[in-house]
Amino acid sequence: MADVKRLLKEAGQTYAAEAGIKLADTPSQLYRLLVLSVLLSAPIQAKVAVAAARELNNAGMGTPKRMAEASWQDRVDALGRGHYVRYDESTATALGDGARLLLDKYSGDLRKLREQAADVKALKEKLREVPRLGPVGVDIFCREAQQVWPELRPYFDGKARKGAEKLGLSAQDLPTLVGENDYARLSAALVRAGRDKKLAALVS
């Protein structure tokens, strides 16, 4: 069985934290997580998506209003600086459309989306309305957002459970391995272990 403490030490940084997002239940930080989740949804390396998310924020596109006001070319250029080049043009369009959707439906505040969702299933359905945020992206958002939205806990998606299986951990036991405040970190670590044989071997 894997050494969970070592797993958290080696790979327990959330993807949000890696992207420089100090996740909190605030409109801007939640929006930055949403953008990161959209970027991570594409079949592209996680480190590239993280770098692109940083570049978008550094370019001043850290809120739906600023994202919508930015030109399509500004979004393309920021994605390019993060080496998010295979999907830069279509993603730039999707990010603009998504920002306008959030502004129109939720005044740019994902907390209002949360308030309108009766349960987690409804929340996920509402998130699916965001362009380019398919089931994978919704899972990414939820497993990271559980850090600040307790009703999502415990959220260990298919990729996290696959990593757990690789480490000889039972999916049903995952919530008992760490405290609730570390669910997001454990989930991120499990996803990384599922992708990285060296990491899996190191903590097994």
Phi and psi in degrees as a GROMACS rama.xvg file:
@    title "Ramachandran Plot"
@    xaxis  label "Phi"
@    yaxis  label "Psi"
@TYPE xy
-68.5338  152.759  ALA-2
-85.7588  100.479  ASP-3
-65.799  -38.8491  VAL-4
-61.2066  -42.0728  LYS-5
-69.7907  -37.0767  ARG-6
-58.021  -46.1784  LEU-7
-64.9204  -37.8244  LEU-8
-66.6095  -41.0425  LYS-9
-80.7275  -34.1618  GLU-10
-141.443  18.8457  ALA-11
-88.4765  16.6659  GLY-12
-81.4141  128.747  GLN-13
-66.5365  159.03  THR-14
-66.6974  -32.2794  TYR-15
-61.3896  -47.5069  ALA-16
-62.616  -39.2267  ALA-17
-61.4584  -31.8002  GLU-18
-86.128  4.94065  ALA-19
82.0089  17.5553  GLY-20
-91.9676  119.109  ILE-21
-89.459  82.7749  LYS-22
-59.4588  128.697  LEU-23
-149.928  165.272  ALA-24
-82.132  62.9522  ASP-25
-129.336  153.122  THR-26
-56.0602  -45.7709  PRO-27
-68.9872  -42.6847  SER-28
-69.5025  -38.2937  GLN-29
-66.4053  -37.521  LEU-30
-66.9227  -40.6013  TYR-31
-61.4794  -37.9445  ARG-32
-64.784  -39.8248  LEU-33
-61.7316  -45.1783  LEU-34
-60.3269  -44.993  VAL-35
-59.1709  -40.9791  LEU-36
-64.8252  -38.2466  SER-37
-62.6136  -45.1115  VAL-38
-65.5658  -38.5114  LEU-39
-73.5804  -14.0544  LEU-40
-69.6104  -26.1388  SER-41
-75.3937  153.097  ALA-42
-73.5213  75.2299  PRO-43
-142.361  156.934  ILE-44
-61.4593  139.656  GLN-45
-58.9674  -38.7835  ALA-46
-65.1646  -29.4986  LYS-47
-70.53  -44.3562  VAL-48
-61.7098  -41.4636  ALA-49
-62.7403  -44.8111  VAL-50
-62.7028  -40.3646  ALA-51
-66.083  -39.2382  ALA-52
-61.8699  -40.3359  ALA-53
-62.3949  -43.6585  ARG-54
-64.5147  -40.4923  GLU-55
-61.9912  -42.441  LEU-56
-67.9164  -42.7375  ASN-57
-61.9393  -27.6916  ASN-58
-84.5855  5.1036  ALA-59
90.1752  14.1603  GLY-60
-103.563  47.5198  MET-61
-93.9481  5.34862  GLY-62
-135.69  158.055  THR-63
-57.346  -38.7245  PRO-64
-62.6488  -46.7595  LYS-65
-69.8919  -33.8708  ARG-66
-66.8002  -42.8663  MET-67
-68.3071  -34.3337  ALA-68
-76.461  -24.6673  GLU-69
-67.0304  149.522  ALA-70
-74.8915  158.35  SER-71
-56.8369  -40.535  TRP-72
-66.1549  -36.8305  GLN-73
-61.1279  -40.8391  ASP-74
-67.3222  -43.0806  ARG-75
-59.4334  -44.6118  VAL-76
-63.6411  -41.8622  ASP-77
-64.4709  -42.2977  ALA-78
-63.3768  -38.1778  LEU-79
-64.2115  -38.9199  GLY-80
-64.1808  -25.6828  ARG-81
-89.6102  7.06637  GLY-82
65.376  23.9675  HIS-83
-89.7336  68.9062  TYR-84
-96.6387  -28.1495  VAL-85
-67.3494  -31.0088  ARG-86
-121.016  19.4228  TYR-87
-64.2933  -44.3434  ASP-88
-70.1156  -47.1437  GLU-89
-68.5221  -34.684  SER-90
-69.8541  -37.3403  THR-91
-59.7783  -40.7305  ALA-92
-65.1724  -46.2978  THR-93
-62.2643  -39.4835  ALA-94
-65.7499  -39.0901  LEU-95
-65.3208  -44.642  GLY-96
-63.8077  -41.1706  ASP-97
-65.4692  -39.6917  GLY-98
-62.9867  -42.9328  ALA-99
-66.5499  -36.5012  ARG-100
-60.2938  -46.785  LEU-101
-65.0442  -38.5076  LEU-102
-65.4844  -42.6978  LEU-103
-71.3181  -41.4644  ASP-104
-92.8228  -31.2785  LYS-105
-132.147  18.1711  TYR-106
54.1322  29.491  SER-107
75.7269  13.367  GLY-108
-121.538  109.412  ASP-109
-64.9618  -17.59  LEU-110
-66.2111  -28.4572  ARG-111
-72.4132  -35.0363  LYS-112
-60.9877  -43.7884  LEU-113
-61.1916  -43.0117  ARG-114
-64.0106  -31.465  GLU-115
-83.0586  -9.32146  GLN-116
-91.4695  124.017  ALA-117
-70.1945  -29.6253  ALA-118
-155.71  -177.805  ASP-119
-63.5603  -38.2857  VAL-120
-60.3619  -44.5265  LYS-121
-65.9911  -37.5039  ALA-122
-60.161  -45.347  LEU-123
-65.7763  -36.9483  LYS-124
-64.9909  -38.8765  GLU-125
-68.2435  -37.8038  LYS-126
-64.0102  -32.3151  LEU-127
-64.0166  -16.6283  ARG-128
-70.9214  -19.5107  GLU-129
-71.5748  126.616  VAL-130
-54.3025  136.094  PRO-131
71.8672  5.15269  ARG-132
-104.117  86.3436  LEU-133
-84.3405  -166.78  GLY-134
-55.553  -39.3697  PRO-135
-63.8403  -46.0765  VAL-136
-64.643  -37.7929  GLY-137
-63.5192  -42.5371  VAL-138
-60.7851  -42.8708  ASP-139
-60.3798  -47.6079  ILE-140
-60.2429  -46.4953  PHE-141
-68.0792  -39.9128  CYS-142
-69.9045  -25.6039  ARG-143
-86.024  -39.8291  GLU-144
-69.2126  -17.3459  ALA-145
-60.6  -16.843  GLN-146
-63.6366  -30.9107  GLN-147
-121.445  -11.5174  VAL-148
-115.721  91.8171  TRP-149
-58.0113  -27.7728  PRO-150
-65.757  -14.401  GLU-151
-82.098  -16.4219  LEU-152
-77.2263  145.612  ARG-153
-81.4904  138.898  PRO-154
-121.931  98.9606  TYR-155
-120.066  103.09  PHE-156
-78.0538  -175.816  ASP-157
-58.136  -39.6585  GLY-158
-68.6415  -37.1577  LYS-159
-67.6155  -41.7113  ALA-160
-66.2044  -34.471  ARG-161
-65.0199  -41.116  LYS-162
-63.7602  -39.6523  GLY-163
-61.6808  -43.9515  ALA-164
-60.3578  -39.7992  GLU-165
-62.6785  -29.7524  LYS-166
-94.4246  2.87846  LEU-167
77.8716  22.4313  GLY-168
-101.21  141.772  LEU-169
-81.142  130.121  SER-170
-57.7566  -38.5514  ALA-171
-71.5287  -18.8628  GLN-172
-89.6148  -10.5871  ASP-173
-53.8528  -42.8009  LEU-174
-64.2758  -16.9579  PRO-175
-91.8924  -7.73416  THR-176
-82.7508  -24.0945  LEU-177
-142.022  168.741  VAL-178
-74.1542  162.471  GLY-179
-56.0685  -34.7418  GLU-180
-68.8223  -12.9182  ASN-181
-107.07  7.474  ASP-182
-58.8609  -43.5668  TYR-183
-64.9098  -40.2357  ALA-184
-65.9555  -43.0259  ARG-185
-64.4697  -41.6361  LEU-186
-60.663  -45.8406  SER-187
-62.3709  -41.1663  ALA-188
-64.5793  -39.2025  ALA-189
-66.3845  -39.303  LEU-190
-61.68  -43.8158  VAL-191
-64.9433  -40.2745  ARG-192
-64.5562  -33.3675  ALA-193
-67.7482  -22.3089  GLY-194
-101.615  -18.1684  ARG-195
-120.786  105.379  ASP-196
-62.6668  -37.2907  LYS-197
-65.8405  -40.8345  LYS-198
-65.2778  -44.3214  LEU-199
-59.0643  -42.7644  ALA-200
-67.7471  -35.5819  ALA-201
-65.0047  -36.2353  LEU-202
-101.849  -2.45387  VAL-203
